[in-house]
Amino acid sequence: FVAPRRWQEMMKVLSILEERSLRSIGLFSMGVGIVLLWLLR
């Protein structure tokens, strides 16, 4: 990747998060992606 140090730091943070928080972040990001696709269509 372009910034391996930053990627590594992000993975450390994600491993600390609870499963519920991680699922919420995933759901939110999918929702944002769907809205962006709908707007750009």
C-alpha positions as a Python dict, from the first residue, in 0.01 Angstrom:
ca = {
    (1, 'F'): (0, 0, 0),
    (2, 'V'): (95, 363, -25),
    (3, 'A'): (137, 422, 351),
    (4, 'P'): (228, 94, 523),
    (5, 'R'): (298, 258, 862),
    (6, 'R'): (-44, 425, 867),
    (7, 'W'): (-212, 99, 758),
    (8, 'Q'): (-40, -85, 1043),
    (9, 'E'): (-154, 174, 1298),
    (10, 'M'): (-511, 152, 1169),
    (11, 'M'): (-510, -228, 1203),
    (12, 'K'): (-393, -198, 1565),
    (13, 'V'): (-681, 37, 1643),
    (14, 'L'): (-933, -192, 1471),
    (15, 'S'): (-812, -492, 1668),
    (16, 'I'): (-881, -306, 1995),
    (17, 'L'): (-1241, -213, 1903),
    (18, 'E'): (-1531, -426, 2020),
    (19, 'E'): (-1708, -645, 1765),
    (20, 'R'): (-2027, -442, 1800),
    (21, 'S'): (-1845, -115, 1728),
    (22, 'L'): (-1673, -268, 1428),
    (23, 'R'): (-2007, -393, 1292),
    (24, 'S'): (-2162, -48, 1342),
    (25, 'I'): (-1877, 118, 1153),
    (26, 'G'): (-1916, -137, 872),
    (27, 'L'): (-2291, -82, 849),
    (28, 'F'): (-2247, 295, 845),
    (29, 'S'): (-1982, 282, 572),
    (30, 'M'): (-2200, 53, 357),
    (31, 'G'): (-2489, 297, 398),
    (32, 'V'): (-2271, 590, 293),
    (33, 'G'): (-2150, 390, -8),
    (34, 'I'): (-2505, 307, -117),
    (35, 'V'): (-2611, 670, -86),
    (36, 'L'): (-2308, 785, -289),
    (37, 'L'): (-2381, 530, -561),
    (38, 'W'): (-2744, 639, -569),
    (39, 'L'): (-2646, 1008, -595),
    (40, 'L'): (-2388, 948, -869),
    (41, 'R'): (-2625, 735, -1073),
}
